């Protein structure tokens, strides 16, 4: 399967602090790929570089074959982003929020009407299309925000902690929707603090600690490589040995 995102020896410094210390990875087209790490590990910095919101200090990154530094406008047209913060305007209806996003991406009036109707249906928002966003449940509002990131049919959708704060039922519902997005051909790159979420949802994961990738591969491959039954334990083994800059496990990078 071909790669749609890549990082090659990517680094980012903030003053004298190295947020990323030369990471490399690829994301396959139509996969769900997760960046896993403690707060401050480098997940958000990596995502912001791929979204062209930060310039790298070194190395290179591409999205859909485009260098994110040389072609930022084209990259932004091909990507969607759902940040951790709430983005739906609480005083607009679900439909109005989607129409607003369609306008930001310069969809024609006819195309916007079609896409808004389509994502309302696929996100299960049809019955609540004319309800104010502030009146939607937490899970329904989060689905609306995912739909807002998809209204322009991006090649890659970036999700920052997409299920943070949701109850168990709403989280499982969100997983089903993210799988539906992936099955429709959109690549999903996400960050999450929920290791069971990454285990159940993702095709590939990369564990980051102190700006370095300590292990990467499918959840099943990582569990097999480390000889551990859960991704939680793999994460602890990889990052625990990596504290202080020492290599994870026996120093082998799992691909």
N, C-alpha and C positions, 0 to 999 in steps of 0.2 A: 504494500500500500504506500502511495507516495506521501512525502512530507509536505505539510502546508505551513508550518512554523518551524523556525530553527534558531538556535543560539550557538555561536562559535566563539569560544574563549571570551565570553561576554564579561565585562567588568564595569563597576560603577563605584566611584569614590565620592564621598561627601567630606570635603576638607581632608583630614588625615585618616578618615575611617573608610575602610573598604567594605561597602555593602554587598558587592558581588566580586568574587575573586577568581574570575576566569571560568565561568560555567559553560558547558556545552550540552545541548540536548536537541532532539527533534520531536515534533508532534505530527503524527500521521493524520492524513485527511479523514474526516468523519469518525474520529475517535473522541472519547472523553478523556482528557488529560488533566491530572491534578498536580499542583505544586503544594507540597506538604512541608511544614516547618514551624518552629516556635515563632512567637512574635519577634520581629527583628532579624529573622533568619535570611531574608532576601526575597521572599515570595512576591510581595507587593512591588518591590523595585523592579523585579523581572517583568511583571505584568505591565507596569507603567512604561517600561522601555518598549515592549512589544506593541503597546497602544500608542506609541510616539509621544507620550506625555513627558518622558525623560530622555535625554541623550546619553548614550553609554560613554564611559570614559575610555573604553577599549573594546576590541573584538567587534563582532557583527551580529545582527539579528535580522531575520527576514520573516515576512508574513505573506503568504500567497506568492512567493517568489520575488517579492519586492523588499529591497533594503529599507528598514524603518527610518534610517537617518536620511537617506537620499530621496525617498518617495513618501513622505509623511501624509500628504493629502490623499494619495491613492490608497494607502494603507487604512486610513480612517474611513474611507468609503466602503471598504471591504470588511470592516470589523464592527461588532456591536459590543457594548459594555454595560454590565449591570453591577454598579458598585455596591459595597456593603451598606452605605447610607441609603435611606429611602429617597427615591427620585420622583415618584408619582406626585403630581400636584394634588393636594388633598381637596381643593375646591373645584377640581375638574372631574367629570365623570370618567369612567374607564375608557369609553369611546373617544372622549375629547382628549385625554392624555395620549392615546394612540395617534389621533389625527395631528396633534402637536408634533410628535416625534416624526411622523411622515413628512411634515412640512420642513423640519430641520434637515432632513435628508433629501429635500427637493424632489419628492415624488410628485408626479402630476396628479391633478385632482382625481382623474379617473383611476389611476393606479393606486392612489392613497385609499380611495373608497374600497377598492377590491382587497387590498392588503389588510386594512383595518377589519373588515368583515371576516377575512380569513383567519387572522390571528385571534380575534375574539372567540371564534368557534374552536380553534385548535387548543387554545389555552383554557377552554371551559368557562369563558367569561360572558357568554351570550346572555344568560338571564340577568346578569348584573351590569350590562353595558351602560345603562343610564343612571347607575348609582354613583354618588360621589366617592372618590377614592378613600376619603376619610371614614366612610361608612362600611368599607369592606373589611373582612376578617384579615388577620395577619397573613395567612397562607394565600388567600385570594389576591391580596394586594401585592404579594411577592410574585405571583404568577403574572399579574398585570405588568410589573416591572420587567420581567423576563420577556413578555410579549412586546414591550416598548423597545427592548434591545434587538428584537427580531423583525420589526416592521419593515425594514429596508432589505431583508433577505441577505444578511451578512454571510461571508464565507466562514468567518470565525467569530464565535461568541465568547467573550471573557466574563466570567462570573466570580465576584469576590465574596466569599462566604455566603453562598446563595440561600442556605437554610438556617443561618444564624438566628436564634430566637424563636424558631418555629417549634410547635409541639410535634410529637412523634408522628401523628397521623398526617399533619400538613407537610412534614419533611418527606415522608414516603410518597405523598402525592406529588411533591416537587421533583423527586427522583424520577417518577414516571414521565413527567413532562420533559425533563432534561434528556431522558432516553429517547423520547419522541422527537425532540429537536435533532439529536444525533442521527437517528434513523432516517430523518428527512434530508440528510447530507451535510448538515452544518457541523463543523468541528467545534468542540466545547473545551475551553481551557479554564479551569477553576482553581481557586484556593479554598481550603476547608480546614477547620480544626477538628472535624469529626472523622476519626480514622475509620470507623465502621462505614461511614458514608463513602469514603474513597474506595474501600474494599468492595462494597456492594455495587458501586456506580461506575467506577473508572476502568477504562481499558489499559491505561498506562499511568504511572505516577513517578514523580521525582521528589526525593526527600532532600531538602536543603537545610544546611546548618552552617551558621557563620559565613554565609555567602558562598558556600561550596556545595556541590551535589554529592551527597554521601552514598546514595543508591538510587537506581532508576530501573524501571521495568514494569511488567504487569504485576498486580497484587499477588497472583498465584506464583509467578516466578520468584518474586522477592521472598515469599514465605518458604518456598522450596529451597532457595539459596541459603537463607539464614537458618533453616530447620526449625521454624517457629510457626505456631498455628494461627496467629492473627497478625494483621497489619499493625495493630497497636504495639505488639511486642517487637516487630521488625523495626518500627519507628524508634522505639526506645533503644534498641541495640545499635542502630545506625547513628543516632544523634548522641546517645550516651557516650559511646567511644569517641565521638567526634568533638566533644567539649574540649576547648583548649587547643583546637587545631590538629588533634591527632586523627589519623585515618580511621574510618569506620571498620569494625570487625577486623578482618585480616588485610585491609587495605585494598580489596578488590572492588572495583566499581561494577555494580550489577547493571547489565543492559537489558 
